[in-house]
Amino acid sequence: MTNLFYSTPSLLLKEVQQWVQVTKNIPISQSAICRYIKDTGFTYKRLKMHVAERDEEGAVAWMIEANTEFVAEQLVSVDETSKDGRMMWRKHGYAPVGQDAIQYAPFPRGERWSLCPTMTINGYIAQLAVPGSLRTADFTQFIIECVVHGFSFFCPHFLTF
């Protein structure tokens, strides 16, 4: 059953109970499942969401290179993110004691807004918010006009809705 929590940590006790009854053909109470979970060293905790497409090795390699080649004053951080109205996740899940409960999931599509804040160690220097997905050409134009040349918090001549 612990493999079940590694693959799907957000299961509720009722769902675990149904899984045991269907796959093992054993009638079992939720309290017995709760005791078993506790005995195996798992606890119920807040889930951390990780993007399923993340390249962990690439991120570590970049961090090592950045820490040896740059100082903080040289860096400008740009982080594009998106939001739609259908992003709903369970907030808690099971994991071994001392480990985070992590749920990997793709991000759903729908009415989307793309947000692109840009900041240095001194704070935000530019931002972009567009309906839909951010296209490469628009991102490049934003970086050149608002970040490299403008260094302004808001770049109104770029946004055309």
C-alpha positions, 0 to 999 in steps of 0.5 A, spaced: 500 500 500 505 504 501 507 504 493 500 507 492 501 513 496 508 514 493 504 514 486 498 518 488 499 521 495 493 525 495 488 519 496 483 520 501 482 514 506 475 512 503 479 512 496 484 507 500 479 503 503 475 502 496 482 500 493 484 495 498 477 492 497 477 492 489 484 489 489 485 485 495 478 483 495 479 484 503 473 488 507 477 493 511 475 499 515 477 506 515 480 506 522 484 500 520 487 503 514 489 509 518 492 505 523 496 501 518 498 508 515 501 510 521 505 504 523 508 504 516 511 511 518 506 515 513 503 522 515 497 526 512 500 533 511 500 539 506 501 537 499 507 540 495 505 541 487 511 540 482 510 541 475 511 534 472 515 536 466 521 539 470 528 538 469 531 537 476 538 535 473 538 541 468 536 546 474 541 543 479 547 544 473 544 551 472 544 553 479 552 550 480 554 554 474 550 561 476 553 560 483 560 560 480 559 565 474 555 571 477 554 575 483 547 577 485 547 584 482 548 581 475 542 577 475 535 579 472 530 574 474 524 572 469 518 567 471 513 566 466 507 563 469 499 562 467 493 561 471 486 559 469 480 558 473 480 550 473 486 549 477 484 545 483 488 540 487 487 537 494 491 540 499 493 534 503 496 527 502 500 522 505 508 521 505 513 518 510 515 522 516 520 527 514 519 527 507 514 532 503 508 529 500 509 531 493 503 530 487 506 531 480 500 533 475 500 536 469 497 543 469 490 544 465 488 548 460 482 553 460 481 561 460 488 562 461 492 569 463 500 569 462 504 573 467 511 575 466 514 579 472 521 581 472 525 582 478 532 584 480 535 584 488 532 591 488 525 589 486 520 588 480 523 592 474 518 590 469 511 586 468 507 583 463 500 580 463 497 577 457 490 573 456 492 567 453 499 564 452 505 568 451 508 567 445 515 567 443 515 573 439 511 577 445 516 575 450 522 577 446 519 584 445 517 585 452 524 583 454 528 588 449 523 593 450 521 593 457 527 590 461 533 591 457 531 598 454 526 600 459 527 598 466 520 601 468 515 597 472 509 597 467 510 597 459 504 600 457 506 601 449 507 594 449 500 591 451 495 591 446 489 587 448 
